[in-house]
Amino acid sequence: IEEDAVVGETPPAAGGRRQQDNKCLHKKKNYQNSYKRRRRKVPALPGAFYFLLGCSLCTLLFPATVARTSVLVLSISDPVAGLVGSWFTWKGLNLAWKELLPRSNAPLSEGGPSVAGSLACVAMTIMCTYLYIPSDNLTVALSLYSRICIGILTAVAEAVGGRHFPVIGSLVDDNLLIPLVVGISICWLNTQ
């Protein structure tokens, strides 16, 4: 112990160590910031990847009629919902779900799901199920109410797919979610 040391004064070695610690913290913050910046530059997987993954999973998991119907719904209902929603929004006649349900804490980006797009998705899903699963089908039978229920579930899957919610986080892309929801719904609501 040095006798000349003043009370409250830190020894030179300790002060030097504090400066080094501060430099390390500064470097750590810079590294974290650069990591965050680099992380944002990494592109997300394209929608086509999720489309192919959803179609592949449907082919593996469901019977042929159900898998074809699921892929048809994904191929027709999702784009039609986007087109109809965009057209009605362009005409000024559309209402976004985030405007209709303001209590929802889900931060939706601009161009999110709309009421007109969801209604178009329901209508196209009902038409697709009638196209591939006619009323006289021997393996899969669906009533009108079952088809409407499948349409509503598809519209919900299309609206929430790929969105970020505070409690549950981000959901998978709608191109993966829609065919799985349709396939599970058809198998669940099958009356035969």
ZIKAKA-V740051 format. One record per backbone hydrogen bond with DSSP energy under -0.5 kcal/mol. CO is the residue of the C=O (numbers start at 1). NH is the residue of the N-H. If there is no record, write none. Layout:
BEGIN
co: <CO | CO>
nh: <NH | NH>
END
This chain:
BEGIN
co: <6 | 11 | 12 | 13 | 14 | 15 | 16 | 17 | 18 | 19 | 20 | 21 | 22 | 23 | 24 | 25 | 26 | 27 | 28 | 29 | 30 | 31 | 32 | 33 | 34 | 35 | 36 | 37 | 38 | 39 | 46 | 46 | 47 | 48 | 49 | 50 | 51 | 52 | 53 | 54 | 55 | 56 | 57 | 58 | 63 | 64 | 65 | 66 | 67 | 68 | 69 | 70 | 71 | 72 | 73 | 73 | 76 | 77 | 78 | 79 | 80 | 81 | 82 | 83 | 84 | 85 | 86 | 87 | 88 | 88 | 88 | 89 | 95 | 96 | 96 | 97 | 101 | 105 | 106 | 109 | 113 | 114 | 115 | 116 | 117 | 118 | 119 | 120 | 121 | 122 | 123 | 124 | 125 | 126 | 127 | 128 | 129 | 134 | 141 | 143 | 144 | 145 | 146 | 147 | 148 | 149 | 150 | 151 | 152 | 153 | 154 | 155 | 156 | 157 | 160 | 163 | 165 | 169 | 172 | 173 | 173 | 174 | 176 | 177 | 178 | 179 | 180 | 181 | 182 | 183 | 184 | 185 | 186>
nh: <9 | 15 | 16 | 17 | 18 | 19 | 20 | 21 | 22 | 23 | 24 | 25 | 26 | 27 | 28 | 29 | 30 | 31 | 32 | 33 | 34 | 35 | 36 | 37 | 38 | 39 | 40 | 41 | 42 | 42 | 49 | 50 | 51 | 52 | 53 | 54 | 55 | 56 | 57 | 58 | 59 | 60 | 61 | 62 | 67 | 68 | 69 | 70 | 71 | 72 | 73 | 74 | 75 | 76 | 77 | 78 | 80 | 81 | 82 | 83 | 84 | 85 | 86 | 87 | 88 | 89 | 90 | 91 | 92 | 93 | 94 | 92 | 115 | 99 | 100 | 101 | 104 | 107 | 108 | 112 | 97 | 118 | 119 | 120 | 121 | 122 | 123 | 124 | 125 | 126 | 127 | 128 | 129 | 130 | 131 | 132 | 133 | 137 | 191 | 147 | 148 | 149 | 150 | 151 | 152 | 153 | 154 | 155 | 156 | 157 | 158 | 159 | 160 | 161 | 163 | 171 | 169 | 165 | 162 | 176 | 177 | 178 | 180 | 181 | 182 | 183 | 184 | 185 | 186 | 187 | 188 | 189 | 190>
END
